[in-house]
Amino acid sequence: MVKTLKPISPRVKDENIIAKEIFDILKKDLLQPLLDELEKNQKIYYNGLIHIKSALKSGKIGLNKGIVKGSFNSSIIKEFNELGFKFDKRIKGFRVDINKLPVTLQLEVGRSNLASKRLAESLLTKLDSVNIDETINNIDLNNKYLDILNNIDNVLIKDVAKVMGITITPNITQKEVIAKEFINNMQLFIKDFTENEIVKLRKKVEANVFEGIRAETLRDDIKKEFEVSKNKANFLAKQEISLLTSKYKETKYRELGITKYRWSTSRDGRVREDHRELNNKVFSFNNPPIENKEKGSRANPGEAFGCRCVAIPIIEN
């Protein structure tokens, strides 16, 4: 009679904990300082000034090389029309001869452009001051990873005792070595992502300067990166916890003399076709099946990108 152990899947709770830890660090060290700098250097005035002046001061619109772009409401458009300037749909803005503007507005444009350049310089300085190595070192995942491995141990100890009549003794050194390996991997992923984000944010700031920097546009761009970072944190957490779980389970199975498993999918519409074909088939941990026919890549359950399949260990007498 063939016996099997219960499959162990990554816990959503663990993925959420790790994802939050990653995102909180990215927010604290990279994104929030930019928003704080933006708020500190860009004050919004609505004190009875004409709409164009208010829009320039608030960063709703910006003028650069004779072109005004930004967020235009009916009042701003009306004032530009009264000054003799018409909205150009091709550039989504106004072509303006600054010398034809009222003197008070010329002064406001000059002040606005100077403030915009200073704002851009302060944001770029803030980006240049990000210490990526310090950022990744601030991510304390060791205890969290050990908690995940301890949970796998707890499930295995009970199941192995029931099915095989064997008592497993937890090996803390083994868990610490595996946790350290995956923490190092995670830190490299985060460093690479942070470096790319800094490049992307620099380009956004510099593009805004070229068009006449607009505080609202920058604020929206930075806030969008919050969502990008959150999605990246979720992706990294899900992928790495899946790999961590798969690797540790396989290590423990080998110690028990278990070399084969039955592939089991999640049995829903999200299961990829190649994995659906592997469902219920028996394979060896030492010789994983081809899980992606197009690429010819081999993997055990849970090891491929986004794979939610699990290995059901087979105990052979």
Secondary structure as the mmCIF struct_conf table of DSSP 4:
data_model
#
loop_
_struct_conf.conf_type_id
_struct_conf.id
_struct_conf.beg_label_comp_id
_struct_conf.beg_label_asym_id
_struct_conf.beg_label_seq_id
_struct_conf.end_label_comp_id
_struct_conf.end_label_asym_id
_struct_conf.end_label_seq_id
STRN STRN1 LYS A 3 THR A 4
HELX_LH_PP_P HELX_LH_PP_P1 LEU A 5 PRO A 7
HELX_LH_PP_P HELX_LH_PP_P2 SER A 9 ARG A 11
HELX_RH_AL_P HELX_RH_AL_P1 VAL A 12 LEU A 26
HELX_RH_PI_P HELX_RH_PI_P1 LYS A 27 LEU A 31
HELX_RH_AL_P HELX_RH_AL_P2 GLN A 32 ASN A 41
BEND BEND1 ASN A 47 GLY A 48
HELX_RH_AL_P HELX_RH_AL_P3 HIS A 51 SER A 58
TURN_TY1_P TURN_TY1_P1 GLY A 59 GLY A 59
BEND BEND2 LYS A 60 LYS A 60
STRN STRN2 ILE A 61 ASN A 64
TURN_TY1_P TURN_TY1_P2 LYS A 65 GLY A 66
STRN STRN3 ILE A 67 GLY A 70
HELX_RH_AL_P HELX_RH_AL_P4 SER A 74 GLU A 82
TURN_TY1_P TURN_TY1_P3 LEU A 83 GLY A 84
STRN STRN4 PHE A 87 ASP A 88
TURN_TY1_P TURN_TY1_P4 LYS A 89 LYS A 92
STRN STRN5 GLY A 93 ARG A 95
HELX_RH_3T_P HELX_RH_3T_P1 ILE A 98 LYS A 100
BEND BEND3 LEU A 101 LEU A 101
HELX_RH_AL_P HELX_RH_AL_P5 VAL A 103 ASP A 128
TURN_TY1_P TURN_TY1_P5 SER A 129 SER A 129
HELX_RH_AL_P HELX_RH_AL_P6 ILE A 132 ASN A 137
TURN_TY1_P TURN_TY1_P6 ASN A 138 ASN A 138
HELX_RH_AL_P HELX_RH_AL_P7 ASN A 142 VAL A 163
TURN_TY1_P TURN_TY1_P7 MET A 164 MET A 164
HELX_LH_PP_P HELX_LH_PP_P3 THR A 167 PRO A 170
HELX_RH_AL_P HELX_RH_AL_P8 ILE A 172 GLU A 211
HELX_RH_AL_P HELX_RH_AL_P9 ALA A 215 GLU A 255
TURN_TY1_P TURN_TY1_P8 LEU A 256 GLY A 257
STRN STRN6 LYS A 260 SER A 264
BEND BEND4 ASP A 268 ASP A 268
TURN_TY1_P TURN_TY1_P9 GLY A 269 ARG A 270
BEND BEND5 VAL A 271 VAL A 271
HELX_RH_AL_P HELX_RH_AL_P10 GLU A 273 LEU A 278
TURN_TY1_P TURN_TY1_P10 ASN A 279 ASN A 280
STRN STRN7 VAL A 282 SER A 284
TURN_TY1_P TURN_TY1_P11 PHE A 285 ASN A 286
STRN STRN8 ASN A 287 ASN A 287
STRN STRN9 ILE A 290 ASN A 292
TURN_TY1_P TURN_TY1_P12 LYS A 293 GLY A 296
STRN STRN10 SER A 297 ARG A 298
TURN_TY1_P TURN_TY1_P13 PRO A 301 GLY A 302
BEND BEND6 ALA A 304 ALA A 304
TURN_TY1_P TURN_TY1_P14 PHE A 305 GLY A 306
STRN STRN11 VAL A 310 ILE A 315
#
